[in-house]
Amino acid sequence: MGETGPPADYEALIRVIHERYDAMSRAYQKIALYLTQNPNDVAVNSVNAIAQKLQLHASSFVRFAQSLGYNGFKELQVLFQRRLSTAAPGFEARKTALAGELGALSGRTEHGLLHDLIVRDIASLEDLLTGIEPDRLIAAVDLLEAADNIYLIGQLRSEPVVHLMRYILTMLGKRCVLLDPSGGLATHMARAMGPDDLLVAVSFRFYANEVVNVVDEAAARSVPVLAISDSSLSPIARSASVLFAVPEHEYTFSRSLAAPMCLAQALTIALAARLQDGARTPRIPTVTRET
């Protein structure tokens, strides 16, 4: 940081990380991503424990902190500890507490796997509830309501989220276009978007290249972008008009979509409430007739 010294508080540190992220080495990007996604856990865990979780050497964290102007990682960690005094519990703390409440199961039985998934999903949903800013939700629904056409793109494991949104938005009478990768036409279809439309993009690690490219091109043409991703350091974050960062704390095969699916439902239900004159229990039309 030169003569100005290292960032003095958590918010300033996060801003510096964002500014430098693209120029960081792969190892430093891995550290930066963890710091931004797990601030509470960074505050309470030792550097050795964090390094082991990321499969990096502890010295990498020391060098990372020094590259930002700190004497070592402990000096950087103090910023996270100050923040923790007013923050809600982190994902790991929630998961541990919930496992105790629900009763920890031993062994890798079928029911034990279900138990572990439920514990992680509840912790993720609680994280979502405490981490989402009300003004951001309002801004996102503003975009959905104002858009002439809503284009949606999500590939790989993000695809179910945009399919759910397309279904509900279509039933609400919004004109929707799913940028489906089949046939290789998603990028070409996206070129029909204009400034009065909206692109809804969902992408998590590892980010689909086509999704990133479509988001960048849309932003370059002044198309508003509503993005759902796993970090404010995500490659689709920089082009987002409104970004929802829904951290994925465990990069395993069993990564759940519970939190992003819940967020997608919340956004579309909030839109339904507006379109139905602020109804307390907005109704989503169905394609089948009730009996």
C-alpha positions in Angstrom: 0.0 0.0 0.0 3.0 2.3 0.0 3.1 5.4 2.1 -0.6 5.2 2.9 -0.2 1.9 4.9 -2.3 -1.2 4.8 -6.2 -1.0 4.9 -7.2 0.1 8.4 -10.6 -1.7 8.6 -12.5 -4.6 7.2 -14.4 -2.7 4.6 -11.2 -1.0 3.2 -9.5 -4.4 3.1 -12.3 -5.9 1.0 -12.2 -3.0 -1.4 -8.4 -3.4 -1.9 -8.9 -7.2 -2.4 -11.4 -6.4 -5.1 -9.1 -3.9 -6.8 -6.2 -6.3 -6.9 -7.9 -9.6 -7.4 -7.5 -10.0 -11.1 -3.7 -9.4 -10.8 -3.2 -11.9 -8.0 -1.6 -15.3 -8.4 -3.9 -18.4 -8.3 -3.0 -19.1 -4.7 -3.6 -15.5 -3.6 -7.0 -15.6 -5.4 -7.9 -18.7 -3.5 -7.0 -17.0 -0.2 -8.9 -13.8 -1.2 -12.0 -15.8 -2.1 -12.0 -17.6 1.3 -11.5 -14.3 3.2 -14.4 -12.6 1.5 -16.7 -15.6 1.8 -15.9 -16.6 5.4 -15.1 -13.5 7.4 -16.4 -14.9 10.7 -14.4 -18.1 10.4 -11.2 -16.2 9.5 -11.6 -14.3 12.8 -11.7 -17.3 15.0 -9.5 -19.9 13.3 -5.8 -20.2 13.3 -3.8 -19.6 10.1 -2.8 -23.2 10.2 -6.4 -24.4 10.3 -7.4 -22.1 7.4 -4.4 -23.2 5.4 -5.2 -26.8 5.9 -8.8 -26.3 4.8 -7.5 -24.6 1.5 -4.7 -27.1 1.1 -2.1 -24.3 1.1 1.0 -23.7 3.3 0.5 -21.2 6.2 3.4 -19.1 4.8 1.2 -18.3 1.8 -1.2 -16.5 4.1 1.7 -14.6 5.7 3.0 -13.5 2.3 -0.6 -12.6 1.2 -1.0 -10.3 4.2 2.5 -8.7 3.6 1.6 -8.0 0.0 -1.2 -5.8 1.3 1.1 -4.0 3.6 0.6 -5.9 6.9 3.5 -7.3 8.9 1.9 -10.7 9.0 -1.4 -12.6 8.8 -2.3 -12.0 12.5 -2.3 -8.2 11.9 -4.7 -8.7 9.0 -6.8 -11.1 11.1 -7.4 -8.4 13.7 -9.7 -6.6 11.2 -11.9 -9.7 11.0 -12.0 -10.1 14.8 -13.2 -6.5 15.2 -15.9 -7.1 12.6 -17.0 -10.3 14.4 -18.1 -8.3 17.5 -21.2 -7.1 15.6 -21.6 -9.9 13.0 -23.9 -12.8 13.0 -22.5 -16.3 13.4 -20.6 -17.7 10.4 -21.4 -20.8 8.4 -19.1 -23.1 10.4 -20.5 -21.9 13.7 -24.0 -22.4 12.5 -23.3 -25.8 11.1 -21.7 -27.0 14.4 -24.6 -25.6 16.5 -27.2 -27.2 14.2 -25.4 -30.6 14.2 -25.6 -30.5 18.0 -29.2 -29.6 18.0 -30.2 -32.2 15.4 -28.0 -34.9 16.9 -24.7 -35.8 15.2 -24.8 -39.1 13.4 -21.7 -41.4 13.1 -20.9 -43.4 10.0 -21.7 -42.7 6.4 -25.2 -44.3 6.3 -27.9 -43.1 3.9 -29.7 -41.3 6.7 -26.4 -39.9 8.0 -25.7 -38.3 4.5 -29.2 -36.9 4.5 -28.6 -35.5 8.0 -25.4 -33.8 6.9 -27.0 -32.2 3.9 -29.9 -30.8 5.9 -27.5 -29.4 8.5 -25.5 -27.6 5.8 -28.6 -26.4 4.0 -30.1 -24.9 7.2 -26.8 -23.1 7.9 -26.6 -21.8 4.3 -30.2 -20.5 4.5 -29.6 -18.8 7.8 -26.4 -17.2 6.3 -28.5 -16.0 3.3 -31.1 -14.4 5.6 -28.6 -12.5 7.6 -26.3 -11.6 4.7 -28.9 -10.2 2.2 -29.4 -6.4 2.3 -33.1 -5.4 2.1 -32.2 -2.5 -0.3 -30.5 -5.0 -2.7 -33.7 -7.1 -2.8 -35.8 -4.0 -3.6 -33.3 -3.0 -6.4 -33.5 -6.5 -7.9 -37.3 -6.6 -7.9 -37.2 -3.1 -9.5 -35.2 -4.5 -12.4 -37.5 -7.5 -12.8 -40.6 -5.3 -12.8 -39.2 -2.7 -15.2 -37.7 -5.0 -17.8 -39.4 -5.3 -21.2 -37.9 -8.8 -21.7 -36.0 -10.9 -19.2 -33.2 -13.1 -20.5 -31.9 -15.8 -18.2 -28.7 -17.7 -18.4 -27.2 -20.4 -16.1 -25.2 -23.5 -17.1 -23.9 -26.6 -15.3 -25.2 -26.8 -11.8 -26.7 -23.2 -12.0 -29.2 -24.2 -14.7 -32.0 -25.4 -12.3 -32.1 -21.9 -10.7 -32.8 -20.1 -14.0 -35.3 -22.8 -15.0 -37.3 -22.1 -11.8 -37.2 -18.4 -12.4 -38.3 -18.7 -16.0 -41.2 -20.8 -15.0 -42.5 -18.4 -12.3 -41.8 -15.2 -14.3 -43.6 -16.6 -17.3 -46.6 -17.5 -15.2 -46.5 -13.9 -13.9 -46.8 -12.6 -17.5 -43.2 -11.5 -18.0 -41.7 -12.1 -21.4 -38.7 -14.4 -20.8 -36.0 -15.9 -23.0 -33.9 -18.7 -21.7 -30.4 -18.6 -23.2 -30.1 -22.3 -23.6 -26.6 -23.6 -24.6 -28.1 -26.4 -26.7 -27.4 -25.8 -30.4 -24.7 -23.3 -29.5 -27.0 -20.3 -30.0 -27.0 -18.8 -26.5 -24.4 -16.1 -27.3 -26.1 -15.2 -30.6 -29.6 -15.0 -28.9 -28.1 -12.7 -26.2 -27.2 -10.1 -28.8 -30.9 -9.3 -29.2 -30.9 -7.8 -25.7 -31.3 -4.0 -25.3 -31.0 -1.5 -22.5 -34.7 -1.9 -21.6 -34.3 -5.6 -21.1 -32.7 -7.5 -18.2 -30.2 -10.3 -18.1 -30.5 -12.6 -15.1 -27.2 -14.6 -14.8 -26.5 -17.4 -12.3 -23.0 -18.8 -12.1 -21.0 -20.6 -9.4 -17.5 -21.9 -9.3 -16.4 -23.3 -11.7 -17.8 -20.5 -13.8 -19.1 -21.4 -17.3 -17.2 -19.4 -19.9 -20.2 -18.7 -22.0 -22.1 -17.3 -19.1 -19.2 -14.9 -18.2 -18.9 -13.8 -21.8 -22.6 -13.1 -22.2 -22.6 -11.1 -19.0 -19.6 -9.0 -20.1 -21.1 -8.3 -23.5 -24.5 -7.4 -22.0 -22.9 -4.9 -19.6 -20.9 -3.4 -22.5 -24.2 -2.7 -24.3 -25.7 -1.1 -21.2 -28.1 -4.1 -20.5 -28.8 -4.3 -16.8 -27.5 -7.5 -15.2 -29.0 -9.2 -12.1 -26.4 -11.7 -11.0 -26.5 -14.6 -8.5 -23.0 -16.0 -7.8 -20.9 -17.3 -5.0 -18.7 -14.3 -4.3 -18.3 -10.6 -4.9 -15.0 -11.7 -6.6 -16.9 -13.9 -9.1 -16.1 -13.1 -12.8 -19.8 -12.1 -13.3 -19.8 -9.7 -10.3 -17.9 -6.9 -12.0 -20.6 -6.4 -14.6 -23.6 -6.8 -12.3 -26.1 -4.0 -11.7 -27.3 -5.9 -8.7 -25.3 -8.8 -7.3 -26.3 -11.4 -4.8 -23.2 -13.3 -3.4 -24.4 -16.6 -2.0 -21.2 -18.2 -0.7 -20.6 -21.9 -1.2 -18.6 -22.9 1.8 -17.8 -26.5 0.8 -16.6 -27.3 -2.7 -17.8 -30.9 -2.7 -20.0 -33.1 -5.0 -22.9 -32.5 -2.6 -22.9 -28.7 -2.9 -26.6 -27.7 -2.4 -28.7 -25.2 -4.4 -31.0 -24.7 -1.4 -29.9 -21.1 -0.8 -29.8 -19.8 -4.4 -33.1 -21.6 -5.1 -34.7 -19.9 -2.1 -33.3 -16.5 -3.2 -34.7 -17.1 -6.7 -38.1 -17.9 -5.2 -38.0 -14.9 -2.9 -37.3 -12.5 -5.8 -40.1 -13.9 -8.0 -42.6 -14.0 -5.2 -41.7 -10.4 -4.3 -42.4 -9.4 -7.9 -45.7 -11.3 -7.8 -46.7 -9.2 -4.7 -46.0 -6.0 -6.6 -47.9 -7.1 -9.7 -50.8 -8.1 -7.5 -51.0 -4.7 -5.7 -48.9 -5.7 -2.7 -50.8 -8.9 -1.9 -49.8 -10.4 1.5 -49.9 -13.9 0.0 -49.1 -13.4 -3.7 -50.5 -16.1 -6.0 -48.4 -17.8 -8.7 -50.7 -19.0 -11.6 -50.3 -22.6 -12.6 -50.5 -24.4 -15.9 -52.9 -27.0 -14.6 -56.4 -26.5 -13.4 -57.1 -27.1 -9.7 -59.7 -29.7 -8.9 
